[in-house]
Amino acid sequence: MNTAVVSVGSNIEPERNVRAAKDLLAAGHELVSCSEFVRTEPIGHPEQPDFLNGAFLVRTGLNRRDFRASLKEIENRLGRLRRPDKYAARRIDLDIVVWNGRIVDRDYYTRDFVRSACRQLLPDLENGQG
């Protein structure tokens, strides 16, 4: 089994979409735990509603590429539209931040809310024990 921390964000009907993403993820993988979710301001778009951000700790039998594809399928099912503006409003955003104890997404280093959520789920992550 592989272990992943998946960052989660939404600013379009965020409570509903985060809950739906959690349910869809749990239907195909083992949902181990969830971080707290926090409101964050949208980057570069002050006119947008705030995001709801957090993370899920998941165990999966899939390899990283296939697990990422399953996350994209969940995003698609929930109506995620991919636009050139990477900071556009979105129903759901799911990204692998940690894979088998290794940080694999630079947002861990650049977004405090991502780092905080990961540390809630894997407190020893930066000590190489995540």
N, C-alpha and C positions, 0 to 999 in steps of 0.2 A: 504494500500500500504506500502511496505517496501522500504527503501532507502539504497543504497549501494555505496561505493566508490570502484571501481575496478581498481587495478593497471594493467598497460599494459606495456609489453616489447617485443622487437623484435630486432634481429640482423641478420636476413636473409630477404633481401628485406624489410627492416623495414617500409618505408613509405607506400608501397603497403599493407603490412599485417596489419599495424595499421589501415589504412583506411578501409580495408575489415572487420576487427573485429568490428570497430565502426558501419559500415553499418549493419552487422549481428546482433549486439546487439540492435541497434535502431529498427530493424524489429520486435523484439519480446518484447521489453521493452521500457520504456520512458527514452530517453537519455536527461538528464537535462542540463549538461554542461561538458566541457572537460578542463583539466588543460593544461598548456604549456607542450610541450614535449622537453626533453633534451637528449643529447648524453652522455652516460656513458661508461666507460671502462668495459670490461668483467672481472668478478671475476675469478681469477685463470687460465685464458686462454688468455694471452696477444697476442697470434697469431690470435685470433678471431676478427672479425669486432666489432666496438662499437655497443652498444645497443641504441635504441631509447626508452625512458621511459617516462611515464606520467600516467594519470588516468582519468577515466570517473565517473561522478556522475549519478546514474541510479535509477529510481523508477520501482519497479516490484510488481506484484501481487503474485509472487512465494514466498514460504518459502525459508529459507537460503539453505537448502540441495538441493532443486530443482533448485534454481538459480545457485548454484555452478555447478550442473550437466549441466545446459544450457551453462555455460562458457566453460566447458570441451568439449561440443559438438561443440562449435564455434572453439576451438583450433583444434579439430580433423578435422573439415571441411577445415581448413586452412593448414592442413598437419603437425601439431605438432607431433613430434616423442618423445616418453618418453624413456629416457635413464637413466642408473644408475647414470651417472654424472649429478647432478642437476644444474651444471653451464655450461652445453653443449650449443652450439649454438641452437637457436630456431626461428622458424617462428613467433610464438606468444606465449605469456604467459599472462594469465588473472587470477588474484587472488582477492578475496574479502578481502579488508583491513579494511573497516569500514562497520558495519551492524547496521542500525537504531541508528546511533550516537555512537556506541561502537566500539572501536578498537579491531579487532579480528585476526590480523596477526602481528607477532613479527617483520616483516620487517619494519613496521612503526617506530619502535624504533632503528633499526640497519642500515637502508638505508636512507641517507639524501634525496635522490631523491624521495623516496616514501612519506616520511613525508612532504616534500615541496609540492608535488602534492596534497596530501590530504588537507593541509592547504589552498591551493588556492581554493579548492572546498568547504571546510567547515572551514572557518577562526576561528570559536569558538569551534572547536572540543575538544581541551584539557581543555576547561573550562566547559565541560559537556553539551554543548549546540549544539553539532554537529548534 
